[in-house]
Amino acid sequence: MSSRVRQRRQGASLVPFSAIAAVFLALSVVLSGGVAYQFHRMSYPSVGLADSVGAKPTYLVLLVLDGARPDYFHLTALPHVDALRAQGVEYDRAWAGILESETPSGHATISTGSTPSRDGLLGFNWINSVNDAVRLFDPNVVRAGGIEKVMQQAGAPTIASAFKRRYPNATVVAVSGHKYYAADPLGGPKADYILYYNGDAQGHYVPTAIPGHVPPASVFEGAGLTWPSTTMPPGGEDTIAVKLALSAFTHLHQQVTLVNLPEFDWPLGHVYGSDVAKTRYLMQAFDGDLGHIEDAYRKAGVLDKTLFVITADHGMMPLRYQIPDSVLDNAVTQAGTTSPETTYQSAGYIWLQDPSKAQMVADNIVKAKNSHIQSVYFKVPGSSGGTYVLDSGLPIPADVDRANQVLLQSFLGGNAPSVVAFCTEDSAFVTKGAETWKANHGGGSWASQHVPLILAGPGVAQAGLSHAPARLEDVAPTILSIMGASPKGMQGIALADAMQYPTGRQVSAQAAANKALQPVVEALMKQAGSEARSGGRH
Ligand SMILES: [Zn+2]
């Protein structure tokens, strides 16, 4: 899995009348719901009361189901998840809101409450300001501090740093199965312990830790924490990661537990294309693991003091079309330059040796006339990272362009690529080693962006379903606000409709964000529908 692919959506123009009517109907329902929501919220006590009402959770369990689609949560009864949904809030339009929609950047955004432009983590690979390649798929790079140095240099606060600023004696633990590149940004430099799994010299699957975040040996010594082979049965890797988190809880009693569950992404999404029977099985296994966490917290007497948050780091887009990566490579060569780094998934990201050739490269991609490329943007230098300009050879609806621009903004200012080519929904660029993948992510398609988000626990409103366009960057500010810590310095907002006692300022901030982002999310959803129906761009 060393090379990674991607793909995405396109701008089709033929939308049947029934689809337009459906969109209008959906819009009117959303808008009336939004108004009702605001009135409902305005009737709550504001500012001064918020801090004096209700008990705050003192424990956090944040579960990131890697690449899990929201529809996985509706395939079968999930007693423990369903109980959380019933007592808390579930977002049906939550989205990553960033580029790249990849594992390191998704986890960093969850942890920092900020976008890659602010936290510095763009994806797996990019070219930094001194023209060096950053490559984070290598465990040795990550173990040597490759991710944490980027985060430290960017200086964005994290859940761990903000929580410890408020509660200096708190312990923070981040855990994954094999994804060191998820656990490390999820915990960040201030996490006490960052744990994950790898194969040892005997071929056993064993827990380990990122240097500088190594726990007492007892954490690794509990029953069932190793596996005699690196090949595990379905659900096994996720379950053993939860066991490791609970072993830490037994020995360290940490307040903050951040867990990445890798199997929804790999193998379920990429390899099996979210096969329904396999998805149902994995979700049931997850529900069982959630039950084990609840049992352990109940036994410790802190279950009713625990905030539970369930989300994903990015979406998972079923793949119907594979665009050869030569379409992008040739465009670079024909422009007379080279690309020291590229990432080809459900969007193509190209860093150029000669960035002044960006428009020429974009034009060349357009000239290839591949109907599964939705749009191409090239970067024009300027203050605060420059701007992205849509290549006029491949026009798209104005609302889709605005949505793409919101996504592109999320990494502008950082070491963003010179050229970005968005694929149509259900399409991705294919690279060597990923030819057989059945689903992918990485770009701006709705399926790459759409994520689940559920919150429950003390301080969380029993709000049922929310249509608010919650982003990954809103997760940390919401958690910290509910737990009485400050999200100062984070770009995201506290989701007031998730909070039992939001302040007036939080309610206004969310109303403003909803107003700005609802059209963005709706444009992505509408475009996804039209591209999926037309099978590409026409
Ligand atoms: Zn991921």
Boltz pocket constraint, residues with backbone or C-beta under 6 A from the ligand:
constraints:
  - pocket:
      binder: B
      contacts: [[A, 66], [A, 67], [A, 102], [A, 103], [A, 104], [A, 106], [A, 265], [A, 313], [A, 314]]
      max_distance: 6.0
